[in-house]
Amino acid sequence: RFRKRVNEGDVIDLVCKTHPLHPGQTIVALFHDLKDKQGNLVDEDKKGFVLAVLDIKRRRLLSLYRDAIVEDATTRIDEFALQIDTARYNLAPGIRALGVRMNIGYSPRCAEGGESNYLSLFVEEGAQFKAVLKDLPMSIWTITEGSNGCGSGDAAYTMDSVGLTLAIAPTLTHGWHDLEVVAHHQIEAWNGAAETPAKQQTKTRVVDTLRASGKIYSGERIRGRVWPGQ
């Protein structure tokens, strides 16, 4: 019955987790091929995404969200790419969001930077989910000095690896908590003659604040951003 409702083709990746507020319910997230009724691929470069809450014992579909994601030069969808995030994203009184992380960022061999671990937050509204934050990259890396030599092995360069976290701020916008974006930097200097990098610096700082507008948070300022550690 669930397969019929979501109309998915072959499943690429599937993860499940117990609902943090309703132990009798299960959160399911999956990637799947998009196929027509005859079983033919609709688009090889486009994959389906489904988020659902199920009552397994009663065999009931309680909430559903569907989307399509296009694979391109910076996006690759494969198995082991999904994670359900049930941290306490208490966005407003009585409103707790569910998170999904997608590790689908792809960096070509000669890239000077990249991003992945995209976080989206969803709020249940009856039998549907509403996406209140979409595709915020939580892992970002940038070569800030030198060049990686396109993998030649003898290059000297400095790489800034940034892990982002969200903190629920006490301040409110339109009744919803602001979200502080906290950057955790690990800056390493690499030299082709060394087998391991020389760790130079670690640093943590608040870099941005996301405020709800129409009950939606925008992460556009974060995506594609250069992250100097200074």
Secondary structure, DSSP 8 states (H G I E B T S, - for coil): -HHHHHT--SEEEEEEEE-SS-TT-EEEEEEEE-B-TTS-BS-TTEEEEEEEEEETTTTEEEEEEEEEEE-BTTB---TT-EEEEEEEEEEETTEEEEEEEE--B---TT-SEEEEEEEEEEEEETTEEEEEEEEEEEEEEEEEEE--GGGTS---EEEEEEEEEEEEEEEEETTEEEEEEEEEEEEEEE-TT-SS-EEEEEEEEEEEEE--SSS----TTTTT------
